[in-house]
Amino acid sequence: MTTRMNSVDSDEVDQIALLWKEYKQTKSAATRDRLIVRYSPLVKYVASRVATGLPGNIDPADLVSYGIFGLIDAISKFDPERAIKFETYAIARIKGAIIDELRAIDWVPRSVRSKARMVEKAIVKLEAKMLRSPSDEELAQELGITPRDLGDILTETRRLGVAALDEILAGAERGDSATLGDTIPDKGTGPVLSFENEETKQLLAMAVNRLQDREKMVLALYYYEGFTLAEIGQVLGVTESRVCQIHTKAVMQLRLRLNDFDKQE
């Protein structure tokens, strides 16, 4: 969960702990339903963030429906004895359920996928040549288009980034691996203390550190601080559309680098 989510008082914490204890002992459907109701705001929270940038024909209510299945799965498999908050564990499974369903209906046009591959190839070529993250201007020049045209492509291909950086790395079980939020320093307790996969977090951190400063700031504000794209735009003094483009380019670069790390192993 992000640092901007509301906390609960000690009495409610005790009540939730008792509810979990009852469910794990009895596996009662009624108790499970109480947990579903208790944590249902998580589904709306995740669905609203996944919905950012999706086309208008995707009904937000459908995303919530998909996410409920992820919540039920999380409740069924969560172990309260583990040193991890349920919210942290559940968010990955809720998002995963939504993403799986979106992929199943194959809602992204082939033309958009083709443009995404074109940009990714250009990023790989430029990074190999310059040994750093290319600027928008350099990437546009490599593609033989204007920076404005590149921005339009990035806006379109954001649809492919619905899983973004909270998607579990290949082969890992949802809820048990590291996400972008784990690579960003936390002054207090947070998700970084809840995961044991240090190698995965190090790879993510290495990939993030190679991004340009503005890209790193957008990712930090969006994934760790829980800012919306519009709020990030206000911080940076740019439009929400521009933030969307920066985010998409950063996601592309990180995916490529993480895939490259995976191939090297």
C-alpha positions in Angstrom: 0.0 0.0 0.0 1.2 3.5 -0.5 2.2 6.0 2.2 -1.0 8.0 1.3 -3.5 5.4 2.4 -5.3 5.8 5.6 -4.1 4.0 8.8 -6.4 2.2 11.2 -6.6 2.6 15.0 -5.5 -0.1 17.5 -9.0 -1.3 18.3 -9.7 -2.0 14.6 -6.3 -3.7 14.2 -7.3 -6.1 17.1 -10.7 -6.8 15.5 -9.1 -7.6 12.1 -6.6 -9.9 13.8 -9.4 -11.8 15.5 -11.3 -12.0 12.2 -8.2 -13.5 10.5 -7.7 -16.0 13.3 -11.3 -17.1 13.1 -11.1 -17.5 9.3 -7.9 -19.5 9.4 -9.3 -21.8 12.1 -12.8 -22.4 10.6 -12.5 -21.5 6.9 -16.0 -20.2 7.3 -17.6 -18.7 4.2 -19.3 -16.1 6.4 -16.1 -15.0 7.9 -14.4 -14.9 4.5 -17.2 -12.7 3.3 -16.6 -10.3 6.1 -12.9 -10.1 5.1 -14.0 -9.5 1.5 -16.2 -6.6 2.6 -13.4 -5.3 4.9 -10.8 -5.2 2.1 -13.1 -4.4 -0.8 -11.8 -0.8 -0.9 -8.4 -2.3 -2.0 -10.0 -3.6 -5.1 -11.5 -0.2 -6.1 -8.1 1.4 -5.3 -6.2 -1.0 -7.6 -8.8 -0.9 -10.3 -8.8 2.9 -10.4 -5.0 2.9 -10.9 -5.0 0.2 -13.6 -7.8 2.1 -15.4 -5.6 5.2 -15.9 -4.9 5.5 -19.6 -7.1 2.7 -20.7 -9.5 3.3 -23.6 -13.1 4.3 -22.9 -14.6 1.0 -23.9 -13.1 -0.6 -20.8 -15.7 -0.4 -18.1 -14.2 0.4 -14.7 -16.9 -1.8 -13.1 -15.5 -4.8 -15.0 -12.0 -4.1 -13.6 -13.5 -4.2 -10.1 -15.2 -7.5 -10.9 -11.9 -9.0 -12.1 -10.1 -7.7 -9.0 -12.6 -9.3 -6.6 -11.3 -12.7 -7.8 -7.8 -11.6 -6.9 -8.9 -10.5 -3.5 -10.7 -13.8 -2.8 -7.5 -15.6 -3.9 -5.4 -13.5 -1.6 -7.6 -14.0 1.4 -7.6 -17.8 0.8 -3.8 -18.0 0.6 -2.6 -15.3 3.0 -0.8 -16.4 6.1 -1.3 -13.9 8.9 1.8 -15.3 10.7 4.1 -14.0 8.0 5.8 -10.6 8.5 3.9 -8.9 5.7 0.8 -6.8 5.7 -2.2 -8.3 3.9 -2.7 -5.1 1.9 0.8 -5.4 0.4 0.2 -9.1 -0.4 -3.3 -8.5 -1.8 -2.5 -5.6 -4.1 -0.2 -7.8 -6.3 -2.9 -10.5 -6.6 -5.7 -8.1 -7.3 -3.7 -6.3 -10.0 -2.7 -9.7 -11.4 -6.3 -10.8 -11.7 -7.3 -7.7 -13.5 -4.3 -7.8 -15.9 -4.8 -11.5 -16.6 -8.4 -10.8 -17.7 -7.4 -7.8 -19.8 -4.8 -9.9 -21.6 -7.4 -12.7 -22.1 -9.7 -10.4 -24.1 -6.7 -9.1 -26.1 -8.0 -5.5 -26.2 -4.8 -3.8 -27.6 -4.8 -3.2 -31.4 -1.9 -4.8 -33.4 -0.9 -1.4 -34.7 -0.2 -0.2 -31.1 1.8 -3.3 -30.3 3.8 -2.8 -33.5 4.6 0.8 -32.5 5.7 -0.3 -29.0 8.1 -2.9 -30.5 9.5 -0.2 -32.8 10.2 2.2 -29.9 11.7 -0.7 -27.8 14.1 -1.6 -30.6 15.2 2.0 -30.8 15.8 2.2 -27.0 17.9 -1.0 -27.1 20.0 0.3 -29.9 20.6 3.7 -28.3 21.3 2.4 -24.9 23.9 0.0 -26.3 25.5 2.9 -28.2 25.4 5.6 -25.5 25.5 3.4 -22.4 22.7 5.5 -20.8 19.0 6.2 -21.1 18.2 8.1 -24.3 16.4 11.4 -24.1 13.1 11.9 -26.0 14.8 14.0 -28.6 17.5 11.3 -29.2 14.9 8.6 -29.4 12.7 10.6 -31.8 15.7 11.2 -34.0 16.6 7.5 -34.1 13.0 6.7 -35.1 13.0 9.5 -37.8 10.0 11.3 -36.2 9.4 14.4 -34.3 9.4 14.5 -30.4 5.7 15.3 -30.7 5.0 12.2 -32.8 7.0 10.2 -30.2 4.8 11.6 -27.5 1.7 10.5 -29.3 3.1 6.9 -29.7 4.0 6.8 -26.0 0.5 7.9 -25.1 -0.9 5.1 -27.3 1.4 2.4 -26.1 0.6 3.2 -22.4 -2.2 0.7 -22.9 0.4 -2.0 -23.1 1.9 -0.9 -19.8 -1.2 -1.8 -17.7 0.8 -4.2 -15.7 3.6 -1.6 -15.4 6.2 -2.3 -12.7 4.0 -3.9 -10.1 3.8 -7.0 -12.3 5.6 -10.0 -10.7 8.8 -11.0 -12.4 8.8 -14.2 -14.4 8.3 -17.4 -12.5 7.4 -15.9 -9.2 4.2 -16.4 -7.3 2.0 -13.2 -6.9 2.5 -11.5 -3.7 5.9 -13.1 -2.9 8.2 -11.2 -5.2 9.5 -7.6 -5.4 7.9 -4.6 -7.2 9.1 -1.2 -8.0 7.9 0.1 -4.6 10.5 -2.2 -2.9 13.4 -0.5 -4.6 12.5 3.0 -3.3 14.0 3.9 0.1 11.4 4.1 2.9 12.2 6.0 6.1 9.9 3.9 8.1 8.4 0.4 7.7 7.2 -0.5 4.3 7.1 -3.2 1.6 10.8 -3.3 1.3 11.0 -4.9 4.8 8.4 -7.5 3.8 10.2 -9.2 1.0 13.2 -11.6 1.1 14.1 -11.6 -2.5 17.1 -9.3 -2.2 18.5 -10.2 -5.6 15.3 -9.2 -7.4 15.2 -5.9 -5.6 18.8 -5.2 -6.5 18.1 -5.8 -10.2 15.1 -3.5 -10.1 17.1 -0.8 -8.2 19.9 -1.1 -10.8 17.4 -0.7 -13.6 15.7 2.3 -12.0 19.0 4.1 -11.2 19.9 4.1 -14.9 16.8 6.2 -15.8 16.8 9.9 -16.2 16.0 12.0 -13.1 12.5 13.0 -14.3 11.6 9.4 -15.1 12.8 8.3 -11.7 10.7 11.0 -10.0 7.6 10.0 -11.9 8.0 6.4 -10.9 8.7 7.2 -7.3 5.7 9.5 -7.0 3.3 7.2 -8.8 4.2 3.8 -7.3 5.5 4.7 -3.9 3.8 7.9 -2.9 0.5 7.0 -4.6 0.2 10.3 -6.6 -2.1 10.3 -9.6 -0.7 11.3 -13.0 -2.5 14.6 -12.7 -0.9 15.3 -9.3 2.5 14.4 -10.6 1.9 16.9 -13.5 1.3 19.6 -10.9 4.5 18.8 -9.1 6.6 18.8 -12.3 4.7 21.7 -14.0 3.7 19.6 -17.0 0.4 18.2 -18.3 -1.0 14.9 -17.2 -0.6 13.7 -20.8 3.2 14.4 -20.6 3.5 12.6 -17.3 1.8 9.6 -19.0 4.4 9.7 -21.7 7.3 9.9 -19.3 5.9 7.0 -17.3 5.4 4.8 -20.4 9.0 5.4 -21.7 10.4 4.6 -18.2 8.3 1.4 -18.0 9.5 0.3 -21.5 13.1 0.8 -20.5 12.8 -1.1 -17.2 11.1 -4.0 -18.8 13.8 -4.2 -21.4 16.5 -4.1 -18.8 14.9 -6.7 -16.5 14.4 -9.0 -19.5 18.1 -8.5 -20.3 19.1 -9.4 -16.7 17.0 -12.5 -17.0 18.6 -13.6 -20.2 22.1 -13.2 -18.7 21.3 -15.6 -15.8 
